[in-house]
Amino acid sequence: MFDIPVTYIISGNLETDEKRRNLMAAFANAGAKHLVLSNTFISQIMMDHKFADILKKDMDEYGLNFMDAHSPFGGVLDLNCPDPAFRPRMLTRHTLAMQISAALGVKTITIHPGSDRFFPEIPLEKHLDLMRDAIEQLLVEAEKCGIIICIENSMSRAACPREVVKLKSEFDSPYLGLCYDSGHAHQLDAARYLSDSVIHQFWRTVGVETPEWDDQALERMLPDIVNCHLHDNDGSEDAHRIPGNGTINWNRVIPLLKRAPKLQVIQCEVLRRPNETAAEICEKFNELGRIS
C-alpha cells in the first residue's frame, strides 16, 4: 500500500445531485477515503457558493474528505494567458480557487502553467514570462491560504518537464511545487514511435517538427514533486485510462515516486468509462501501492 493518501477524481455524468452522490458512495464502498476537489467542483462553487456546503455534507455522510484540488484550466484560464483584458480575471479565478480549496481543508492545488499551442504566434520566452508573472502573484495568496501550488507538466513545449522544473527553480518558496502527470510524461516518450500521435500535432502547431522527447521526466521532476496524477495511455493521446490499460511501465514509475521527498498525495486521475467501476479503479491503485 502507499504510505501517503490516495485521492480519487469523480468523473462522468455529474448532472444531478443523485448521480454525484451515487459515485461518492461507490468510491467510499470500494475503500476510498479521499476525493479530489476537481476543477468541476470548484467551478460549481464559483457559480453557487452554497454548493460548497452541499459537497461537505455529502462527503461527511460517506466518510470522505478532500486532500487536493485542481484549479480551472484551459486556454486563457492558464497562467500563460496573453490577453491583457482577461488576464486579471484569470488570476482572480485561481485566487478564488485557492480560497475555496483552503476552506475545504485542501493543502495542495494543481494549476496548469499553460500550453503554447493555444497561442502559437507568441514566442516561447513570452509564454514563460507570463507564467513567471502569474506564479509570483499567486504565491502571495498561496501563503495566506497555507496551500501549495503544484505546476503540472504537460506534453506541450511550454510546459514540458524541462520547462516546469526550470520554472520551479526560479522560486524559493515552500508554497510552490510540481505535479507529475504520468500520462503527459508518457506521451513525451512513447509517442516518438507514433507519427500520428496528438503530441506531434501540438509541437507542429508552434513550428517544431520533432517534439523534445524525454524518457527521464519523472527523474527530472522528482525532487520537487508534491502531487501526482496517475493514469495510463498508449502514447497516442491523453486517454486517462486505468493503469494497466496502456503502456506505462508502472514497475519503474511507482518505486521512483515512492522516493519523492516532498510527495504528499497520490491522485488517481482516471476518467472512468461507463463500463468501469469505482471498485475496479480502487483495487488497481491498491495494486500499484504494493509495487516496491
BAKE-942436 format. One record per residue: residue in one letter; x, y, z of N, C-alpha, C in turn. Coordinates in steps of 0.001 Angstrom, whole numbers, padded with zeros to 6 digits, always signed. Layout:
N
aXYZXYZXYZ
...
//
This chain:
292
m+000828-001198+000000+000000+000000+000000+000867+001255+000000
f+000312+002333-000508+001016+003607-000452+001052+004101+000995
d+002142+004768+001358+002284+005317+002703+001655+006699+002834
i+001226+007282+001723+000602+008595+001729-000804+008477+001148
p-001671+009461+001373-003068+009352+000923-003208+009211-000588
v-004173+008422-001001-004569+008292-002405-005914+008986-002565
t-006009+009888-003545-007259+010602-003787-007808+010200-005154
y-009139+010252-005271-009808+009802-006490-010651+010928-007077
i-010525+011101-008376-011322+012115-009043-012677+011516-009429
i-013734+012253-009154-015078+011843-009552-015343+012397-010944
s-015489+011523-011913-015714+011957-013296-016924+011222-013855
g-017354+011673-015001-018512+011052-015621-019711+011972-015552
n-020899+011381-015502-022136+012148-015521-022450+012667-014118
l-022253+013973-013896-022499+014590-012598-023624+015617-012690
e-024550+015398-013598-025576+016396-013888-026560+016595-012738
t-026727+015596-011898-027675+015715-010791-026990+015387-009476
d-027589+015855-008374-027056+015537-007053-027057+014025-006828
e-028083+013347-007312-028189+011907-007107-027033+011158-007774
k-026695+011532-009013-025609+010857-009722-024267+011125-009037
r-024066+012360-008587-022816+012679-007882-022723+011887-006585
r-023801+011849-005837-023811+011129-004571-023617+009618-004792
n-024202+009083-005842-024027+007651-006135-022564+007325-006399
l-021880+008207-007118-020461+007970-007378-019640+008099-006104
m-019966+009073-005273-019277+009206-003985-019453+007936-003158
a-020683+007440-003113-020972+006226-002350-020203+005034-002907
a-020118+004944-004236-019423+003817-004866-017946+003816-004495
f-017304+004983-004504-015882+005046-004135-015701+004765-002642
a-016592+005300-001818-016494+005038-000384-016661+003545-000101
n-017614+002898-000756-017841+001465-000563-016667+000633-001057
a-015905+001203-002018-014733+000497-002552-013490+000724-001705
g-013628+001507-000630-012499+001707+000278-011811+003045+000171
a-012258+003904-000751-011645+005224-000884-011935+006065+000353
k-010954+006878+000744-011109+007798+001881-011065+009258+001453
h-010490+009505+000280-010244+010882-000133-010654+011086-001592
l-011262+012225-001881-011598+012610-003243-010852+013872-003626
v-010809+014140-004930-010182+015345-005461-011226+016454-005537
l-010870+017631-005034-011707+018807-005257-011405+019259-006681
s-012152+018734-007617-011840+018882-009041-012151+020278-009551
n-011648+020566-010741-011968+021844-011383-013472+021980-011605
t-014148+020856-011833-015604+020881-011998-016285+021334-010715
f-015878+020747-009587-016468+021133-008305-016165+022595-007978
i-014905+023007-008204-014530+024388-007904-015330+025367-008763
s-015506+025035-010030-016282+025911-010919-017728+026010-010450
q-018284+024897-009969-019657+024924-009462-019771+025808-008223
i-018772+025738-007352-018782+026573-006150-018655+028043-006515
m-017854+028341-007548-017729+029723-008002-019072+030271-008483
m-019887+029406-009067-021194+029836-009562-022240+029900-008451
d-022073+029029-007431-023050+028988-006344-022316+028616-005059
h-022058+029591-004194-021250+029348-003005-021879+028319-002078
k-023201+028128-002150-023873+027161-001291-023498+025722-001639
f-022970+025519-002861-022608+024166-003284-021466+023609-002433
a-020622+024481-001880-019534+024012-001016-020094+023302+000212
d-021144+023848+000797-021761+023218+001965-022435+021901+001598
i-023035+021868+000410-023655+020629-000059-022608+019534-000221
l-021484+019876-000858-020395+018912-001039-019875+018410+000302
k-019653+019353+001219-019110+018987+002533-020061+018033+003254
k-021352+018299+003199-022334+017431+003843-022313+016031+003239
d-022262+015966+001908-022224+014664+001233-020947+013907+001594
m-019818+014600+001584-018548+013950+001905-018568+013395+003328
d-019081+014180+004251-019159+013724+005641-020035+012478+005759
e-021134+012464+005013-022052+011325+005079-021377+010023+004671
y-020481+010110+003670-019831+008900+003160-018440+008668+003764
g-018078+009481+004761-016783+009297+005411-015611+009672+004529
l-015813+010646+003644-014781+011078+002703-014308+012481+003051
n-013120+012829+002554-012687+014223+002634-011865+014580+001405
f-011625+015885+001236-010800+016374+000138-009362+016527+000616
m-008417+016103-000222-006995+016226+000111-006258+017154-000847
d-006715+017213-002081-006033+018029-003084-007077+018595-004038
a-006648+019568-004840-007578+020262-005728-006944+020482-007088
h-007810+020772-008065-007354+021127-009412-008078+022397-009828
s-007311+023446-010078-007889+024723-010459-008440+024664-011878
p-009439+025482-012204-009941+025543-013588-008796+025774-014577
f-008919+025196-015772-007791+025231-016715-008266+025279-018156
g-007306+025581-019044-007542+025551-020489-007536+026925-021125
g-006693+027098-022147-006672+028349-022900-006349+029544-022022
v-007225+030547-022013-006967+031776-021257-007088+031588-019746
l-007522+030403-019282-007580+030144-017847-006228+029728-017291
d-005250+029433-018167-003931+029000-017725-003025+030201-017468
l-001886+029930-016808-001020+031012-016343-000386+031817-017460
n-000322+031251-018662+000275+031983-019784-000747+032773-020581
c-001906+033029-020001-002941+033821-020679-002339+035132-021194
p-002386+035374-022517-001748+036568-023075-002693+037754-023261
d-003966+037539-022986-004968+038585-023214-004951+039578-022049
p-004473+040804-022276-004371+041766-021165-005711+042098-020527
a-006797+041975-021288-008116+042281-020741-008611+041159-019828
f-008270+039896-020173-008772+038766-019391-007786+038324-018311
r-006527+038643-018455-005503+038129-017538-005825+038418-016059
p-006266+039615-015693-006619+039831-014278-007726+038895-013806
r-008656+038556-014691-009735+037638-014318-009203+036222-014118
m-008245+035832-014967-007614+034526-014803-006971+034427-013422
l-006231+035453-013032-005564+035447-011726-006586+035445-010590
t-007678+036162-010778-008734+036181-009770-009352+034800-009600
r-009551+034086-010716-010146+032745-010638-009240+031785-009874
h-007936+031845-010138-007027+030953-009411-006942+031350-007938
t-007000+032641-007669-007002+033102-006276-008239+032576-005556
l-009387+032692-006199-010632+032189-005609-010590+030673-005461
a-010003+029991-006440-009887+028527-006357-009066+028122-005136
m-008004+028858-004850-007197+028556-003666-007982+028811-002388
q-008733+029889-002354-009524+030209-001168-010603+029154-000924
i-011268+028730-001993-012283+027678-001882-011649+026382-001383
s-010498+026042-001946-009812+024802-001575-009385+024827-000112
a-008805+025936+000321-008346+026045+001709-009519+025937+002678
a-010641+026521+002306-011824+026469+003178-012340+025046+003349
l-012043+024174+002387-012463+022773+002450-011338+021857+002937
g-010276+022448+003484-009211+021668+004103-008140+021154+003174
v-008127+021651+001946-007159+021175+000949-005811+021861+001149
k-004719+021104+000964-003377+021637+001173-002549+021775-000100
t-002984+021150-001198-002257+021292-002466-003260+021517-003590
i-002903+022412-004515-003770+022666-005665-002928+022658-006930
t-003348+021889-007909-002646+021827-009193-003173+022914-010121
i-002232+023624-010744-002571+024675-011700-001788+024428-012984
h-002473+024500-014118-001796+024341-015399-001002+025598-015747
p+000288+025462-016026+001053+026651-016441+000618+027157-017806
g+000156+026262-018666-000355+026681-019978+000347+026013-021136
s-000356+025936-022249+000183+025340-023469+000372+026419-024529
d+001525+026433-025159+001763+027427-026211+000973+027117-027478
r+000408+025921-027588-000324+025577-028806-001598+026406-028962
f-002139+026924-027853-003335+027763-027948-003005+029152-028502
f-001733+029557-028363-001305+030881-028811+000039+030747-029530
p+000050+030048-030677+001318+029730-031347+002061+030940-031893
e+001388+032079-032013+002039+033275-032534+002957+033942-031512
i+002871+033506-030254+003656+034114-029180+004948+033322-028972
p+006111+033990-028887+007380+033278-028680+007395+032516-027356
l+008161+031447-027318+008231+030604-026129+008607+031407-024890
e+009598+032270-024986+010052+033005-023812+008954+033906-023258
k+008105+034423-024133+006987+035244-023664+006003+034399-022860
h+005741+033168-023318+004883+032259-022551+005460+032054-021149
l+006769+031825-021087+007418+031572-019804+007383+032810-018915
d+007541+033989-019512+007447+035230-018743+006059+035399-018132
l+005027+035076-018912+003661+035180-018412+003428+034200-017260
m+003994+033000-017382+003874+032022-016301+004569+032524-015043
r+005778+033066-015190+006522+033578-014032+005746+034678-013329
d+005205+035580-014115+004437+036693-013554+003242+036179-012750
a+002523+035207-013294+001348+034671-012610+001734+033944-011325
i+002777+033137-011396+003223+032403-010208+003611+033373-009099
e+004363+034398-009457+004799+035380-008462+003603+036018-007750
q+002570+036350-008510+001390+036972-007915+000581+035979-007090
l+000418+034762-007593-000420+033777-006903+000233+033224-005642
l+001551+033247-005566+002234+032752-004370+001878+033575-003136
v+001570+034843-003330+001165+035685-002204-000097+035119-001562
e-001073+034756-002390-002322+034195-001882-002123+032774-001351
a-001246+032001-002013-000987+030637-001558-000472+030631-000130
e+000419+031551+000185+000953+031637+001547-000147+032013+002536
k-001009+032937+002152-002124+033325+003027-003040+032136+003300
c-003274+031326+002260-004185+030181+002375-003523+028958+002982
g-002197+028963+003056-001490+027783+003530-001633+026610+002582
i-001588+026904+001282-001786+025872+000262-000620+025888-000720
i-000208+024721-001175+000924+024620-002106+000404+024572-003536
i+000895+025496-004369+000593+025471-005798+001496+024425-006458
c+000903+023509-007193+001665+022486-007909+001499+022725-009408
i+002585+023104-010072+002503+023319-011511+002768+021987-012220
e+001928+021731-013212+001852+020402-013828+002591+020347-015168
n+003333+019269-015359+003954+019035-016661+002893+018665-017682
s+003080+019137-018907+002183+018725-019991+003025+018209-021143
m+002369+017898-022242+003098+017407-023408+003370+018525-024405
s+003038+019765-024041+003322+020901-024920+004726+021430-024657
r+005238+022202-025581+006601+022714-025468+006780+023617-024240
a+005811+024496-023978+005966+025495-022927+005836+024925-021519
a+005281+023719-021390+005103+023125-020063+005611+021692-020017
c+006593+021382-020845+007210+020061-020795+007998+019951-019482
p+008377+018747-019071+009062+018592-017780+010270+019514-017600
r+011066+019661-018645+012243+020533-018521+011850+021956-018148
e+010782+022474-018757+010384+023861-018512+009759+024045-017129
v+008921+023089-016673+008316+023275-015354+009354+023138-014250
v+010366+022297-014462+011454+022194-013483+012222+023513-013408
k+012485+024117-014555+013167+025419-014574+012333+026480-013883
l+011030+026498-014153+010147+027475-013506+010188+027330-011991
k+010066+026105-011511+010089+025888-010071+011392+026364-009468
s+012492+026156-010156+013807+026503-009610+013987+028007-009421
e+013155+028802-010093+013278+030256-010009+012562+030832-008788
f+011829+029989-008055+011069+030465-006901+011452+029653-005668
d+012094+030317-004726+012493+029652-003491+011363+029798-002483
s+010299+029038-002701+009117+029145-001860+008598+027763-001504
p+008265+027534-000233+007666+026250+000148+006233+026103-000346
y+005691+027167-000928+004310+027133-001413+004228+026878-002915
l+005345+026460-003502+005362+026089-004915+006039+024744-005079
g+005382+023841-005785+005954+022537-006076+005531+022086-007457
l+005757+020825-007744+005416+020257-009048+004347+019176-008900
c+003540+019051-009938+002593+017941-010050+003031+017086-011233
y+003458+015878-010957+003876+014952-012013+002658+014262-012595
d+002435+014437-013886+001338+013775-014584+001915+012643-015417
s+001582+011408-015036+002170+010237-015693+001758+010130-017153
g+000492+010457-017458+000021+010346-018831+000693+011337-019753
h+000879+012578-019274+001558+013589-020085+003018+013205-020310
a+003676+012779-019232+005085+012398-019347+005269+011227-020303
h+004365+010270-020247+004493+009076-021087+004399+009422-022569
q+003561+010371-022915+003433+010753-024323+004731+011348-024862
l+005483+012034-024004+006758+012614-024433+007841+011560-024594
d+007517+010331-024314+008442+009230-024526+007892+008274-025580
a+006722+007684-025303+006171+006647-026176+005729+007163-027532
a+005341+008433-027619+004790+008942-028883+005851+009130-029957
r+007111+009022-029607+008161+009153-030628+008037+008056-031691
y+007368+006970-031340+007201+005855-032262+005857+005906-032983
l+005076+006958-032721+003729+007066-033289+003616+008384-034043
s+003816+008357-035327+003893+009595-036114+002585+010378-036147
d+001455+009711-035890+000167+010397-035943-000376+010723-034549
s+000483+010692-033539+000034+010951-032175-000295+012427-031978
v-001110+012697-030964-001546+014062-030668-000371+014968-030373
i+000631+014463-029695+001760+015297-029294+002499+015881-030500
h+002578+015137-031597+003202+015667-032813+002433+016889-033299
q+001123+016830-033239+000298+017966-033669+000543+019183-032795
f+000662+018965-031485+000882+020080-030564+002155+020838-030906
w+003236+020103-031128+004525+020751-031387+004583+021355-032789
r+003960+020701-033773+003934+021275-035124+003160+022583-035152
t+002149+022696-034297+001356+023926-034226+002231+025122-033878
v+003280+024899-033075+004163+026005-032681+005432+026043-033529
g+005428+025304-034633+006527+025388-035585+007689+024469-035325
v+007497+023446-034481+008571+022499-034174+008170+021133-034717
e+008952+020610-035634+008583+019371-036310+008711+018158-035399
t+009771+018117-034582+010005+016956-033729+009935+017363-032267
p+009026+016786-031494+008941+017106-030065+010250+016809-029339
e+010424+017424-028207+011600+017192-027375+011342+015955-026520
w+011725+014797-027045+011448+013545-026355+012172+013487-025020
d+011546+012849-024047+012105+012844-022694+011707+011548-021994
d+012668+010677-021766+012377+009433-021047+012829+009505-019591
q+013173+010731-019126+013619+010927-017756+012778+011985-017044
a+011527+012147-017473+010673+013201-016908+010495+013034-015400
l+010208+011827-014960+009969+011608-013541+011232+011878-012730
e+012363+011370-013208+013624+011616-012504+013927+013110-012439
r+013631+013815-013508+013904+015248-013592+013058+016032-012564
m+011812+015623-012428+010889+016341-011564+010921+015884-010106
l+011464+014718-009855+011328+014023-008572+011592+014879-007324
p+012656+015691-007294+012956+016411-006043+011858+017372-005590
d+011028+017852-006519+010040+018878-006162+008595+018430-006382
i+008369+017133-006587+007002+016642-006774+006265+016655-005436
v+005146+017365-005393+004294+017437-004201+003010+016630-004419
n+002539+016625-005651+001341+015879-006017+001630+015134-007313
c+000812+014165-007633+000985+013464-008909-000368+013007-009416
h-000505+012990-010734-001714+012497-011392-001354+011194-012089
l-001924+010109-011645-001592+008812-012222-002747+008289-013077
h-002423+007961-014319-003351+007375-015280-002526+006855-016432
d-003124+006106-017339-002363+005390-018367-002820+005793-019770
n-001948+005546-020745-002279+005691-022164-001252+004904-022971
d-001449+004871-024295-000503+004139-025144+000443+005073-025888
g+000434+006357-025517+001294+007332-026160+000623+008132-027256
s-000513+007646-027761-001139+008313-028898-001964+009523-028490
e-002528+009508-027270-003345+010614-026787-003449+010541-025272
d-003999+011593-024683-004115+011688-023231-005394+010985-022781
a-005366+009658-022742-006584+008864-022602-007100+008739-021174
h-006262+008965-020170-006671+008873-018762-007299+007513-018440
r-006611+006448-018850-007103+005094-018620-006640+004554-017266
i-007261+003472-016849-006846+002770-015643-005427+002235-015852
p-004526+002395-014881-003189+001813-015018-003258+000343-015410
g-002472-000002-016418-002525-001347-016977-003264-001394-018292
n-004061-000357-018579-004766-000269-019860-004031+000668-020812
g-002734+000679-020713-001876+001486-021569-000500+000864-021580
t+000523+001652-021854+001878+001097-021992+002875+001690-021006
i+002405+002383-019967+003316+002896-018939+003886+001729-018143
n+005173+001789-017865+005845+000763-017061+005712+001150-015581
w+004667+000676-014947+004409+001050-013555+005425+000456-012599
n+006059-000628-012974+007113-001202-012130+008334-000294-012062
r+008454+000624-013002+009506+001639-012963+009014+002910-012269
v+007782+003326-012611+007260+004608-012113+007036+004590-010608
i+006373+003581-010098+005965+003586-008696+007156+003590-007729
p+008161+002731-007899+009302+002796-006974+009992+004159-006982
l+010056+004793-008161+010643+006131-008220+009789+007126-007452
l+008480+007102-007682+007583+008036-006995+007676+007890-005479
k+007816+006681-005010+007887+006453-003567+009137+007075-002954
r+010095+007456-003800+011311+008109-003305+011200+009633-003340
a+010115+010170-003882+009965+011627-003989+009908+012234-002590
p+010851+013085-002212+010959+013535-000822+009844+014462-000361
k+009144+015127-001300+008109+016096-000920+006698+015632-001263
l+006565+014434-001776+005265+013951-002240+004270+013849-001086
q+003102+014486-001236+002078+014489-000193+000846+013667-000558
v+000582+013554-001857-000667+012939-002309-000434+012132-003587
i-001049+010967-003667-001124+010195-004906-002539+010385-005443
q-002668+010993-006614-004004+011213-007155-004293+010264-008314
c-005419+009580-008215-005944+008812-009335-006688+009775-010247
e-006153+010016-011435-006819+010901-012384-007379+010093-013559
v-007838+008906-013260-008513+008067-014252-009883+008657-014539
l-010173+008857-015816-011511+009307-016207-012331+008064-016526
r-013178+007707-015599-013901+006436-015614-014797+006291-016842
r-014682+005149-017533-015595+004805-018621-016876+004195-018044
p-017970+004219-018802-019240+003689-018288-019168+002250-017797
n-018284+001442-018407-018206+000030-018018-017188-000213-016904
e-016584+000848-016370-015573+000707-015315-016171+001121-013979
t-015852+000367-012940-016436+000619-011628-015429+001274-010688
a-015959+001924-009668-015103+002507-008640-014278+001420-007958
a-014866+000259-007755-014150-000841-007115-012951-001287-007942
e-013135-001349-009264-012039-001744-010160-010902-000734-010084
i-011247+000542-010071-010230+001598-010023-009489+001572-008693
c-010226+001466-007598-009587+001447-006278-008678+000232-006110
e-009114-000920-006593-008291-002122-006484-007005-001973-007282
k-007083-001343-008460-005870-001139-009255-004881-000260-008511
f-005366+000770-007838-004448+001638-007097-003904+000943-005846
n-004684+000027-005274-004138-000802-004196-002991-001663-004726
e-003150-002196-005943-002093-002994-006564-000850-002156-006807
l-001048-000930-007316+000099-000051-007544+000859+000199-006243
g+000114+000400-005167+000745+000674-003883+001587-000462-003369
r+001304-001655-003853+002080-002829-003401+003368-003033-004195
i+003556-002246-005257+004793-002342-006035+005923-001691-005260
s+007046-002357-005195+008185-001806-004446+009450-001849-005294
//
